[in-house]
Amino acid sequence: TLFRSQDKVNQSYNEEKQTEVVETVNSEDKDPFIEITERAQRESGAAGIIKLGIQGINRGLGPDQGQRRGKTYLWNALTNRGKSLMMGHAIASCALYNKAQPMLRVKTKIPTIVLDSAEDGIELIISRIYKLICVAKTGASPDFAKQKSEDIFKTITDAFIENGWYFVFNQIEPNKDNFANFCSRIRKLEMKGHEIIYYVYDYLAMMELDGIVGDSK
């Protein structure tokens, strides 16, 4: 009777759609366990490292020598110390120095870089990313105001497309943003076929704390 009851519980659990569960393994189904283990093995090697264009930072990130896929990094500094500029470098570096395809967990997905900026406007973000890409490719920083908008668009998009990346830059109104809205934005992209490999939120302290409780907030 106990086993029959447990079978019914297991069946009910498996049939119930739990949208909050992204992945799961259990002791009865070997294939998902093996698949996730093999993925973890791949990403624990070079295929899971995102290199930045600043070698000193790569070295400072310890044995990984770059940012490891699946980890969260907090860049912490006082006001006006270059956090947003550093995030721009990280995003441009991800596009310029890393191939997107090897990092995909699902090969049919779109490898995507996302920036949510709760501080700088889209105009400043485009200007910063454009100059960073130009300096990396040509060694010179052009006069942004004198460039054709079509050329700026092509320079940025070509730099991302060259290594297989798709990008999304969002300007966020922080007093309207919270953890639920953040998750909703991510899920909408994933529903459209995007796999978000590199995500930046600049900067997190400005997000409202709705839905985040306890000391961990």
N, CA, C and O of each residue as an XYZ file, in Angstrom:
868
protein
N       0.831     -1.203      0.000
C       0.000      0.000      0.000
C       0.862      1.249      0.000
O       0.562      2.224     -0.689
N       1.928      1.212      0.771
C       2.829      2.366      0.847
C       3.428      2.653     -0.523
O       3.485      3.804     -0.956
N       3.884      1.579     -1.216
C       4.508      1.780     -2.516
C       3.499      2.289     -3.547
O       3.828      3.145     -4.368
N       2.269      1.763     -3.505
C       1.250      2.216     -4.439
C       0.922      3.689     -4.205
O       0.743      4.455     -5.152
N       0.845      4.070     -2.936
C       0.571      5.471     -2.607
C       1.711      6.362     -3.093
O       1.474      7.444     -3.630
N       2.940      5.905     -2.903
C       4.087      6.694     -3.335
C       4.126      6.823     -4.853
O       4.513      7.866     -5.380
N       3.723      5.757     -5.565
C       3.665      5.819     -7.023
C       2.681      6.889     -7.480
O       2.942      7.612     -8.442
N       1.552      6.987     -6.789
C       0.558      7.999     -7.148
C       1.091      9.404     -6.898
O       0.846     10.320     -7.683
N       1.824      9.565     -5.797
C       2.426     10.866     -5.493
C       3.431     11.245     -6.563
O       3.448     12.381     -7.035
N       4.280     10.276     -6.950
C       5.287     10.535     -7.979
C       4.634     10.892     -9.313
O       5.076     11.804    -10.011
N       3.562     10.148     -9.655
C       2.875     10.416    -10.908
C       2.257     11.799    -10.895
O       2.349     12.531    -11.881
N       1.628     12.165     -9.789
C       1.023     13.489     -9.660
C       2.066     14.573     -9.765
O       1.840     15.599    -10.406
N       3.224     14.353     -9.132
C       4.320     15.336     -9.169
C       4.820     15.529    -10.592
O       5.052     16.656    -11.030
N       4.987     14.414    -11.318
C       5.520     14.495    -12.671
C       4.540     15.152    -13.635
O       4.957     15.822    -14.580
N       3.224     14.967    -13.403
C       2.218     15.518    -14.295
C       1.961     16.997    -14.032
O       1.512     17.716    -14.925
N       2.239     17.453    -12.829
C       1.993     18.846    -12.471
C       3.048     19.742    -13.126
O       4.247     19.490    -13.007
N       2.596     20.772    -13.807
C       3.518     21.690    -14.475
C       4.029     22.705    -13.472
O       3.253     23.478    -12.911
N       5.342     22.704    -13.243
C       5.950     23.609    -12.284
C       6.878     24.543    -13.058
O       8.027     24.202    -13.336
N       6.369     25.717    -13.399
C       7.121     26.628    -14.257
C       8.358     27.183    -13.573
O       9.279     27.660    -14.236
N       8.380     27.121    -12.236
C       9.541     27.658    -11.528
C      10.729     26.690    -11.539
O      11.852     27.101    -11.249
N      10.504     25.426    -11.865
C      11.575     24.435    -11.923
C      12.199     24.473    -13.309
O      11.549     24.131    -14.297
N      13.451     24.886    -13.383
C      14.131     25.009    -14.666
C      14.681     23.661    -15.110
O      14.493     23.248    -16.255
N      15.352     22.988    -14.206
C      15.893     21.661    -14.496
C      15.759     20.805    -13.246
O      15.710     21.322    -12.129
N      15.701     19.511    -13.440
C      15.595     18.609    -12.291
C      16.217     17.264    -12.632
O      16.236     16.858    -13.794
N      16.722     16.579    -11.625
C      17.172     15.198    -11.773
C      16.592     14.394    -10.620
O      16.251     14.946     -9.573
N      16.484     13.090    -10.820
C      16.031     12.221     -9.739
C      16.720     10.873     -9.860
O      17.456     10.622    -10.815
N      16.480     10.025     -8.901
C      17.209      8.757     -8.820
C      16.693      7.706     -9.793
O      17.301      6.642     -9.909
N      15.586      7.967    -10.502
C      15.028      6.975    -11.417
C      15.413      7.224    -12.877
O      15.471      6.284    -13.669
N      15.673      8.465    -13.231
C      15.880      8.818    -14.634
C      17.346      9.193    -14.848
O      17.783     10.271    -14.446
N      18.090      8.309    -15.475
C      19.532      8.494    -15.618
C      19.896      9.543    -16.664
O      20.854     10.291    -16.471
N      19.148      9.615    -17.775
C      19.553     10.442    -18.910
C      19.716     11.920    -18.574
O      20.740     12.500    -18.934
N      18.752     12.563    -17.896
C      18.961     13.976    -17.540
C      20.168     14.179    -16.632
O      20.887     15.170    -16.755
N      20.380     13.250    -15.735
C      21.532     13.339    -14.826
C      22.838     13.309    -15.622
O      23.731     14.126    -15.398
N      22.937     12.355    -16.557
C      24.134     12.227    -17.389
C      24.336     13.480    -18.240
O      25.452     13.986    -18.359
N      23.238     13.980    -18.833
C      23.320     15.155    -19.704
C      23.843     16.371    -18.944
O      24.722     17.080    -19.435
N      23.307     16.614    -17.750
C      23.731     17.772    -16.960
C      25.161     17.591    -16.473
O      25.930     18.551    -16.428
N      25.522     16.361    -16.106
C      26.896     16.090    -15.664
C      27.893     16.357    -16.781
O      28.929     16.982    -16.557
N      27.583     15.887    -17.983
C      28.473     16.119    -19.117
C      28.581     17.606    -19.442
O      29.651     18.090    -19.809
N      27.478     18.321    -19.306
C      27.519     19.767    -19.521
C      28.414     20.448    -18.493
O      29.207     21.328    -18.827
N      28.277     20.031    -17.246
C      29.115     20.595    -16.183
C      30.593     20.314    -16.440
O      31.449     21.155    -16.168
N      30.885     19.118    -16.969
C      32.277     18.781    -17.291
C      32.811     19.662    -18.413
O      33.945     20.135    -18.346
N      31.989     19.887    -19.454
C      32.416     20.747    -20.554
C      32.682     22.173    -20.060
O      33.694     22.782    -20.403
N      31.763     22.687    -19.254
C      31.853     24.079    -18.826
C      32.879     24.294    -17.719
O      33.211     25.434    -17.396
N      33.382     23.211    -17.139
C      34.450     23.358    -16.151
C      35.813     23.512    -16.822
O      36.815     23.795    -16.166
N      35.831     23.320    -18.145
C      37.058     23.504    -18.904
C      37.075     24.831    -19.636
O      36.378     25.771    -19.254
N      37.879     24.906    -20.697
C      38.059     26.161    -21.438
C      36.774     26.632    -22.095
O      36.595     27.834    -22.289
N      35.872     25.719    -22.445
C      34.629     26.092    -23.121
C      33.710     26.913    -22.234
O      32.781     27.554    -22.726
N      33.959     26.900    -20.936
C      33.104     27.643    -20.018
C      33.689     28.975    -19.579
O      33.138     29.621    -18.687
N      34.800     29.404    -20.188
C      35.472     30.643    -19.787
C      35.158     31.765    -20.765
O      35.298     31.591    -21.976
N      34.737     32.910    -20.251
C      34.533     34.113    -21.046
C      35.694     35.049    -20.763
O      35.854     35.539    -19.645
N      36.509     35.292    -21.792
C      37.688     36.132    -21.647
C      37.318     37.608    -21.779
O      36.485     37.979    -22.605
N      37.945     38.436    -20.960
C      37.808     39.878    -21.069
C      39.002     40.459    -21.815
O      40.043     39.815    -21.936
N      38.841     41.685    -22.314
C      39.907     42.305    -23.083
C      40.984     42.940    -22.237
O      41.965     43.459    -22.768
N      40.814     42.907    -20.913
C      41.801     43.479    -19.996
C      42.488     42.327    -19.277
O      41.901     41.700    -18.394
N      43.732     42.049    -19.654
C      44.412     40.861    -19.152
C      44.611     40.893    -17.643
O      44.592     39.850    -16.989
N      44.803     42.092    -17.086
C      44.974     42.185    -15.638
C      43.754     41.695    -14.885
O      43.884     41.089    -13.822
N      42.569     41.950    -15.424
C      41.339     41.470    -14.784
C      41.207     39.966    -14.961
O      40.798     39.264    -14.036
N      41.551     39.466    -16.146
C      41.538     38.008    -16.342
C      42.421     37.313    -15.305
O      42.024     36.318    -14.699
N      43.630     37.858    -15.112
C      44.537     37.258    -14.119
C      43.967     37.387    -12.711
O      44.125     36.488    -11.885
N      43.307     38.508    -12.443
C      42.732     38.718    -11.119
C      41.562     37.809    -10.804
O      41.175     37.669     -9.644
N      40.992     37.186    -11.839
C      39.864     36.276    -11.625
C      40.333     34.864    -11.284
O      39.581     33.897    -11.403
N      41.569     34.767    -10.865
C      42.063     33.520    -10.278
C      42.328     32.427    -11.288
O      42.687     32.709    -12.431
N      42.156     31.194    -10.885
C      42.552     30.075    -11.747
C      41.758     29.995    -13.048
O      42.228     29.408    -14.022
N      40.558     30.578    -13.073
C      39.762     30.539    -14.303
C      40.368     31.416    -15.402
O      40.181     31.141    -16.587
N      41.091     32.468    -15.015
C      41.674     33.396    -15.988
C      40.603     34.013    -16.898
O      40.828     34.215    -18.091
N      39.476     34.297    -16.332
C      38.338     34.867    -17.047
C      37.082     34.626    -16.233
O      37.152     34.141    -15.104
N      35.931     34.965    -16.805
C      34.665     34.752    -16.102
C      34.088     33.394    -16.485
O      33.963     33.071    -17.666
N      33.740     32.608    -15.478
C      33.265     31.246    -15.713
C      31.758     31.235    -15.931
O      31.006     31.843    -15.170
N      31.326     30.539    -16.976
C      29.893     30.385    -17.253
C      29.193     29.777    -16.047
O      29.677     28.814    -15.451
N      28.028     30.362    -15.690
C      27.246     29.846    -14.579
C      27.544     30.505    -13.252
O      26.837     30.261    -12.274
N      28.583     31.343    -13.190
C      28.910     32.045    -11.955
C      28.364     33.470    -11.983
O      28.101     34.031    -13.047
N      28.201     34.040    -10.795
C      27.775     35.431    -10.650
C      28.939     36.248    -10.115
O      29.602     35.848     -9.158
N      29.185     37.397    -10.741
C      30.284     38.276    -10.338
C      29.721     39.630     -9.941
O      28.877     40.192    -10.639
N      30.193     40.148     -8.814
C      29.789     41.472     -8.334
C      30.968     42.422     -8.461
O      32.012     42.218     -7.842
N      30.793     43.480     -9.282
C      31.819     44.519     -9.431
C      31.407     45.671     -8.525
O      30.420     46.359     -8.785
N      32.169     45.869     -7.470
C      31.779     46.791     -6.409
C      32.763     47.961     -6.340
O      33.975     47.753     -6.294
N      32.237     49.198     -6.333
C      33.095     50.381     -6.220
C      32.242     51.564     -5.795
O      31.015     51.514     -5.879
N      32.888     52.622     -5.341
C      32.191     53.842     -4.968
C      31.638     54.533     -6.217
O      31.957     54.153     -7.343
N      30.809     55.546     -6.001
C      30.216     56.296     -7.108
C      31.304     56.958     -7.961
O      32.306     57.456     -7.448
N      31.072     56.947     -9.283
C      31.980     57.588    -10.251
C      33.388     56.991    -10.237
O      34.373     57.713    -10.395
N      33.480     55.688    -10.049
C      34.771     55.011    -10.096
C      34.905     54.094    -11.314
O      35.863     53.326    -11.409
N      33.953     54.173    -12.242
C      34.114     53.447    -13.504
C      33.427     52.096    -13.585
O      33.796     51.272    -14.422
N      32.432     51.845    -12.735
C      31.729     50.556    -12.793
C      31.051     50.353    -14.145
O      31.180     49.295    -14.761
N      30.332     51.371    -14.598
C      29.608     51.248    -15.869
C      30.580     51.114    -17.036
O      30.326     50.353    -17.971
N      31.686     51.843    -16.989
C      32.704     51.715    -18.036
C      33.266     50.296    -18.045
O      33.485     49.721    -19.111
N      33.498     49.738    -16.871
C      34.000     48.370    -16.777
C      32.985     47.379    -17.347
O      33.362     46.423    -18.023
N      31.691     47.609    -17.073
C      30.661     46.733    -17.626
C      30.633     46.829    -19.154
O      30.423     45.833    -19.847
N      30.848     48.052    -19.670
C      30.937     48.202    -21.115
C      32.092     47.408    -21.695
O      31.945     46.747    -22.723
N      33.251     47.472    -21.030
C      34.404     46.680    -21.447
C      34.066     45.180    -21.437
O      34.418     44.450    -22.364
N      33.386     44.738    -20.389
C      33.064     43.314    -20.266
C      32.152     42.866    -21.406
O      32.360     41.802    -21.987
N      31.146     43.674    -21.724
C      30.210     43.315    -22.786
C      30.912     43.302    -24.137
O      30.770     42.352    -24.908
N      31.681     44.370    -24.427
C      32.414     44.419    -25.695
C      33.406     43.266    -25.791
O      33.564     42.667    -26.855
N      34.075     42.954    -24.681
C      35.042     41.853    -24.669
C      34.382     40.518    -24.955
O      34.916     39.690    -25.693
N      33.214     40.321    -24.362
C      32.493     39.066    -24.578
C      32.236     38.865    -26.062
O      32.408     37.764    -26.586
N      31.821     39.938    -26.741
C      31.526     39.837    -28.170
C      32.793     39.684    -29.005
O      32.808     38.913    -29.965
N      33.858     40.408    -28.653
C      35.055     40.479    -29.488
C      35.975     39.265    -29.345
O      36.614     38.852    -30.312
N      36.042     38.693    -28.134
C      37.100     37.715    -27.859
C      36.576     36.317    -27.514
O      37.344     35.460    -27.079
N      35.289     36.086    -27.702
C      34.721     34.785    -27.334
C      33.747     34.308    -28.406
O      32.854     35.045    -28.823
N      33.930     33.074    -28.843
C      33.007     32.467    -29.788
C      31.745     32.038    -29.052
O      31.812     31.385    -28.010
N      30.594     32.410    -29.604
C      29.329     32.115    -28.927
C      28.939     30.652    -29.026
O      28.467     30.065    -28.053
N      29.134     30.059    -30.198
C      28.599     28.727    -30.460
C      29.060     27.654    -29.469
O      28.230     26.863    -29.021
N      30.356     27.594    -29.105
C      30.753     26.526    -28.167
C      30.082     26.629    -26.804
O      30.008     25.645    -26.068
N      29.590     27.828    -26.465
C      29.013     28.016    -25.136
C      27.539     27.657    -25.066
O      26.979     27.554    -23.974
N      26.899     27.465    -26.217
C      25.475     27.149    -26.218
C      25.209     25.801    -25.558
O      25.871     24.809    -25.862
N      24.239     25.778    -24.659
C      23.808     24.507    -24.075
C      22.807     23.808    -24.990
O      22.741     22.579    -25.033
N      22.028     24.606    -25.720
C      21.087     24.077    -26.702
C      21.453     24.692    -28.047
O      21.304     25.899    -28.236
N      21.929     23.875    -28.979
C      22.530     24.380    -30.213
C      21.554     25.129    -31.102
O      21.983     25.892    -31.968
N      20.247     24.933    -30.913
C      19.263     25.622    -31.735
C      18.901     27.004    -31.191
O      18.155     27.746    -31.831
N      19.422     27.349    -30.022
C      19.088     28.635    -29.407
C      19.935     29.771    -29.981
O      20.888     29.535    -30.722
N      19.575     30.999    -29.630
C      20.292     32.201    -30.071
C      21.215     32.643    -28.936
O      20.728     33.025    -27.872
N      22.533     32.602    -29.136
C      23.459     32.999    -28.061
C      23.392     34.511    -27.829
O      23.684     35.299    -28.729
N      23.010     34.902    -26.625
C      22.603     36.286    -26.378
C      23.356     36.920    -25.215
O      23.603     36.286    -24.189
N      23.714     38.195    -25.403
C      24.292     39.037    -24.361
C      23.257     40.096    -24.002
O      22.724     40.765    -24.888
N      22.969     40.255    -22.718
C      21.962     41.227    -22.273
C      22.585     42.218    -21.306
O      23.309     41.833    -20.387
N      22.298     43.497    -21.519
C      22.636     44.546    -20.560
C      21.350     45.227    -20.116
O      20.611     45.762    -20.943
N      21.081     45.212    -18.833
C      20.030     46.026    -18.229
C      20.711     47.175    -17.495
O      21.429     46.949    -16.521
N      20.491     48.402    -17.954
C      21.140     49.562    -17.337
C      20.109     50.378    -16.572
O      19.211     50.978    -17.163
N      20.250     50.394    -15.254
C      19.368     51.192    -14.402
C      19.963     52.566    -14.130
O      19.403     53.349    -13.363
N      21.100     52.859    -14.759
C      21.760     54.138    -14.531
C      21.943     54.898    -15.840
O      21.340     55.956    -16.022
N      22.755     54.388    -16.746
C      23.050     55.104    -17.991
C      21.957     54.883    -19.028
O      21.339     53.820    -19.087
N      21.730     55.926    -19.856
C      20.761     55.835    -20.932
C      21.314     55.067    -22.120
O      22.521     54.849    -22.225
N      20.418     54.658    -23.014
C      20.798     53.896    -24.196
C      21.810     54.670    -25.041
O      22.736     54.079    -25.596
N      21.635     55.999    -25.141
C      22.533     56.805    -25.963
C      23.980     56.668    -25.489
O      24.890     56.473    -26.295
N      24.184     56.770    -24.180
C      25.531     56.658    -23.626
C      26.079     55.245    -23.800
O      27.265     55.065    -24.072
N      25.222     54.253    -23.643
C      25.646     52.856    -23.801
C      26.136     52.607    -25.231
O      27.188     52.000    -25.431
N      25.371     53.078    -26.223
C      25.758     52.893    -27.621
C      27.082     53.590    -27.900
O      27.963     53.029    -28.551
N      27.216     54.822    -27.404
C      28.464     55.563    -27.609
C      29.643     54.829    -26.998
O      30.694     54.705    -27.628
N      29.476     54.340    -25.772
C      30.569     53.659    -25.061
C      30.962     52.369    -25.775
O      32.146     52.121    -26.001
N      29.971     51.548    -26.130
C      30.254     50.270    -26.780
C      30.922     50.508    -28.141
O      31.852     49.793    -28.515
N      30.444     51.510    -28.870
C      31.028     51.835    -30.178
C      32.503     52.202    -30.038
O      33.341     51.688    -30.779
N      32.822     53.075    -29.104
C      34.211     53.505    -28.936
C      35.092     52.344    -28.486
O      36.222     52.203    -28.955
N      34.587     51.518    -27.587
C      35.364     50.371    -27.115
C      35.674     49.413    -28.260
O      36.790     48.904    -28.358
N      34.703     49.169    -29.115
C      34.913     48.270    -30.254
C      35.918     48.875    -31.232
O      36.797     48.177    -31.738
N      35.786     50.175    -31.496
C      36.705     50.836    -32.430
C      38.139     50.800    -31.915
O      39.067     50.533    -32.677
N      38.323     51.069    -30.624
C      39.665     51.044    -30.046
C      40.249     49.641    -30.129
O      41.426     49.470    -30.447
N      39.421     48.633    -29.842
C      39.906     47.245    -29.893
C      40.307     46.839    -31.307
O      41.274     46.099    -31.490
N      39.572     47.318    -32.306
C      39.815     46.887    -33.681
C      40.822     47.761    -34.426
O      41.550     47.271    -35.289
N      40.867     49.062    -34.093
C      41.711     49.975    -34.869
C      42.751     50.694    -34.028
O      43.693     51.273    -34.569
N      42.590     50.662    -32.708
C      43.509     51.386    -31.831
C      43.187     52.855    -31.690
O      43.912     53.576    -31.004
N      42.105     53.330    -32.328
C      41.735     54.749    -32.275
C      40.300     54.897    -31.789
O      39.451     54.050    -32.064
N      40.039     55.983    -31.064
C      38.699     56.294    -30.588
C      38.113     57.402    -31.456
O      38.560     58.545    -31.358
N      37.133     57.106    -32.295
C      36.604     58.109    -33.223
C      35.728     59.132    -32.500
O      35.288     58.908    -31.372
N      35.488     60.247    -33.167
C      34.570     61.267    -32.666
C      33.144     60.771    -32.912
O      32.652     60.815    -34.040
N      32.499     60.311    -31.875
C      31.183     59.684    -31.998
C      30.188     60.613    -32.684
O      29.402     60.167    -33.520
N      30.213     61.901    -32.340
C      29.224     62.851    -32.854
C      29.324     63.059    -34.366
O      28.359     63.496    -34.993
N      30.472     62.753    -34.952
C      30.681     63.004    -36.373
C      30.461     61.763    -37.245
O      30.601     61.829    -38.467
N      30.119     60.637    -36.622
C      29.942     59.399    -37.384
C      28.510     59.281    -37.889
O      27.583     59.802    -37.268
N      28.330     58.597    -39.016
C      26.997     58.318    -39.519
C      26.347     57.253    -38.633
O      26.993     56.281    -38.243
N      25.074     57.446    -38.323
C      24.375     56.510    -37.432
C      24.345     55.108    -38.023
O      24.425     54.120    -37.292
N      24.227     55.016    -39.373
C      24.232     53.700    -40.016
C      25.576     52.999    -39.824
O      25.622     51.782    -39.650
N      26.665     53.761    -39.857
C      27.996     53.181    -39.671
C      28.188     52.710    -38.230
O      28.810     51.676    -37.986
N      27.653     53.471    -37.284
C      27.738     53.076    -35.873
C      26.981     51.771    -35.648
O      27.474     50.856    -34.988
N      25.769     51.702    -36.211
C      24.975     50.478    -36.097
C      25.728     49.284    -36.680
O      25.785     48.218    -36.068
N      26.307     49.471    -37.869
C      27.013     48.376    -38.536
C      28.255     47.960    -37.755
O      28.534     46.768    -37.622
N      29.000     48.934    -37.237
C      30.211     48.615    -36.474
C      29.891     47.774    -35.250
O      30.570     46.785    -34.974
N      28.862     48.165    -34.521
C      28.501     47.435    -33.293
C      27.944     46.063    -33.627
O      28.397     45.055    -33.084
N      26.960     46.020    -34.523
C      26.327     44.727    -34.814
C      27.305     43.753    -35.462
O      27.285     42.560    -35.160
N      28.172     44.259    -36.362
C      29.159     43.376    -36.996
C      30.106     42.773    -35.969
O      30.490     41.609    -36.082
N      30.486     43.570    -34.958
C      31.402     43.073    -33.925
C      30.768     41.940    -33.129
O      31.454     40.998    -32.733
N      29.465     42.029    -32.893
C      28.779     40.956    -32.173
C      28.525     39.759    -33.080
O      28.732     38.614    -32.680
N      28.080     40.027    -34.296
C      27.738     38.946    -35.222
C      28.963     38.134    -35.613
O      28.866     36.931    -35.855
N      30.114     38.793    -35.674
C      31.344     38.124    -36.121
C      31.632     36.855    -35.341
O      32.067     35.856    -35.914
N      31.391     36.888    -34.028
C      31.604     35.691    -33.207
C      30.298     35.009    -32.824
O      30.266     34.164    -31.929
N      29.211     35.387    -33.515
C      27.955     34.649    -33.349
C      27.012     35.165    -32.282
O      26.104     34.442    -31.871
N      27.199     36.397    -31.818
C      26.403     36.918    -30.710
C      25.218     37.762    -31.176
O      25.256     38.410    -32.223
N      24.166     37.728    -30.357
C      23.008     38.613    -30.466
C      23.006     39.447    -29.188
O      23.268     38.919    -28.108
N      22.712     40.757    -29.300
C      22.721     41.568    -28.085
C      21.382     42.258    -27.852
O      20.639     42.547    -28.790
N      21.093     42.517    -26.574
C      19.935     43.299    -26.146
C      20.420     44.292    -25.097
O      20.966     43.893    -24.069
N      20.223     45.576    -25.350
C      20.541     46.616    -24.375
C      19.226     47.253    -23.917
O      18.476     47.791    -24.732
N      18.956     47.192    -22.630
C      17.734     47.776    -22.062
C      18.071     48.914    -21.119
O      18.938     48.776    -20.256
N      17.387     50.038    -21.281
C      17.446     51.084    -20.257
C      16.297     50.844    -19.290
O      15.136     50.768    -19.693
N      16.632     50.724    -18.012
C      15.665     50.327    -16.994
C      15.342     51.514    -16.080
O      16.236     52.254    -15.670
N      14.062     51.685    -15.771
C      13.673     52.656    -14.742
C      13.701     51.928    -13.392
O      12.793     51.150    -13.097
N      14.718     52.167    -12.579
C      14.958     51.298    -11.423
C      13.838     51.285    -10.384
O      13.616     50.263     -9.736
N      13.126     52.409    -10.214
C      12.068     52.404     -9.205
C      10.840     51.612     -9.643
O       9.905     51.423     -8.865
N      10.849     51.147    -10.904
C       9.773     50.279    -11.384
C      10.259     48.844    -11.576
O       9.484     47.966    -11.957
N      11.536     48.613    -11.311
C      12.091     47.281    -11.539
C      12.193     46.526    -10.217
O      12.468     47.114     -9.171
N      11.973     45.247    -10.280
C      12.135     44.383     -9.115
C      12.493     42.986     -9.609
O      12.613     42.756    -10.812
N      12.662     42.063     -8.679
C      13.130     40.725     -9.047
C      12.142     40.011     -9.959
O      12.544     39.281    -10.865
N      10.839     40.223     -9.719
C       9.824     39.574    -10.564
C       9.896     40.099    -11.994
O       9.825     39.317    -12.942
N      10.037     41.412    -12.161
C      10.139     41.991    -13.497
C      11.407     41.522    -14.203
O      11.397     41.223    -15.397
N      12.495     41.465    -13.446
C      13.765     40.969    -13.977
C      13.604     39.548    -14.523
O      14.011     39.259    -15.648
N      13.009     38.668    -13.720
C      12.804     37.275    -14.163
C      11.888     37.213    -15.378
O      12.089     36.385    -16.267
N      10.884     38.085    -15.421
C       9.945     38.103    -16.538
C      10.650     38.496    -17.837
O      10.380     37.917    -18.889
N      11.554     39.479    -17.769
C      12.300     39.874    -18.970
C      13.150     38.721    -19.496
O      13.204     38.463    -20.698
N      13.808     38.040    -18.570
C      14.652     36.904    -18.950
C      13.803     35.800    -19.578
O      14.169     35.232    -20.607
N      12.679     35.507    -18.956
C      11.835     34.415    -19.448
C      11.267     34.734    -20.824
O      11.169     33.845    -21.670
N      10.889     36.000    -21.064
C      10.356     36.378    -22.380
C      11.390     36.147    -23.479
O      11.059     35.661    -24.560
N      12.636     36.494    -23.197
C      13.693     36.239    -24.173
C      13.882     34.741    -24.397
O      14.021     34.289    -25.534
N      13.885     33.987    -23.321
C      14.059     32.540    -23.443
C      12.910     31.908    -24.220
O      13.119     30.963    -24.980
N      11.702     32.425    -24.034
C      10.540     31.907    -24.768
C      10.659     32.185    -26.265
O      10.063     31.478    -27.078
N      11.433     33.219    -26.632
C      11.639     33.563    -28.036
C      12.839     32.836    -28.638
O      13.210     33.095    -29.783
N      13.439     31.941    -27.884
C      14.523     31.130    -28.424
C      15.918     31.609    -28.077
O      16.893     31.113    -28.642
N      16.041     32.563    -27.160
C      17.354     33.057    -26.772
C      17.921     32.229    -25.619
O      17.197     31.834    -24.706
N      19.215     31.978    -25.679
C      19.929     31.430    -24.537
C      20.870     32.531    -24.042
O      21.822     32.901    -24.729
N      20.596     33.039    -22.861
C      21.365     34.165    -22.338
C      22.633     33.626    -21.700
O      22.598     33.004    -20.638
N      23.746     33.873    -22.363
C      25.032     33.359    -21.914
C      25.753     34.381    -21.046
O      26.480     34.019    -20.122
N      25.545     35.675    -21.352
C      26.222     36.733    -20.578
C      25.202     37.816    -20.255
O      24.579     38.389    -21.149
N      25.042     38.087    -18.966
C      24.026     39.048    -18.528
C      24.650     40.039    -17.550
O      25.344     39.650    -16.611
N      24.392     41.327    -17.785
C      24.908     42.387    -16.914
C      23.746     43.246    -16.434
O      22.887     43.638    -17.224
N      23.723     43.538    -15.131
C      22.767     44.507    -14.570
C      23.573     45.641    -13.934
O      24.338     45.424    -12.993
N      23.390     46.847    -14.459
C      24.161     48.009    -14.003
C      23.202     49.118    -13.535
O      22.564     49.724    -14.396
N      23.051     49.431    -12.221
C      23.682     48.579    -11.246
C      22.653     48.081    -10.264
O      21.630     48.727    -10.036
N      22.925     46.936     -9.686
C      21.913     46.144     -8.992
C      21.346     46.825     -7.756
O      20.190     46.594     -7.402
N      22.139     47.660     -7.096
C      21.678     48.313     -5.867
C      20.506     49.250     -6.107
O      19.824     49.635     -5.157
N      20.255     49.627     -7.363
C      19.169     50.542     -7.675
C      17.831     49.826     -7.852
O      16.782     50.470     -7.877
N      17.862     48.494     -7.976
C      16.621     47.739     -8.144
C      15.797     47.771     -6.855
O      16.349     47.706     -5.757
N      14.473     47.870     -6.997
C      13.592     47.789     -5.839
C      13.691     46.392     -5.208
O      13.981     45.412     -5.895
N      13.450     46.315     -3.910
C      13.602     45.052     -3.185
C      12.297     44.265     -3.064
O      12.224     43.308     -2.292
N      11.263     44.659     -3.820
C       9.998     43.923     -3.793
C      10.230     42.453     -4.129
O      10.873     42.126     -5.127
N       9.707     41.589     -3.301
C       9.836     40.143     -3.550
C      11.127     39.548     -3.080
O      11.334     38.342     -3.214
N      12.027     40.375     -2.521
C      13.297     39.857     -1.981
C      13.272     40.081     -0.475
O      13.193     41.217     -0.007
N      13.340     39.004      0.269
C      13.208     39.098      1.723
C      14.436     38.561      2.419
O      15.239     37.847      1.819
N      14.581     38.908      3.694
C      15.656     38.344      4.505
C      16.956     39.079      4.357
O      17.060     40.061      3.622
N      17.961     38.585      5.077
C      19.275     39.240      5.088
C      19.975     39.153      3.750
O      20.867     39.955      3.470
N      19.593     38.195      2.910
C      20.283     38.008      1.632
C      19.947     39.096      0.621
O      20.569     39.161     -0.439
N      18.968     39.957      0.931
C      18.578     40.975     -0.046
C      19.742     41.903     -0.354
O      19.601     42.824     -1.158
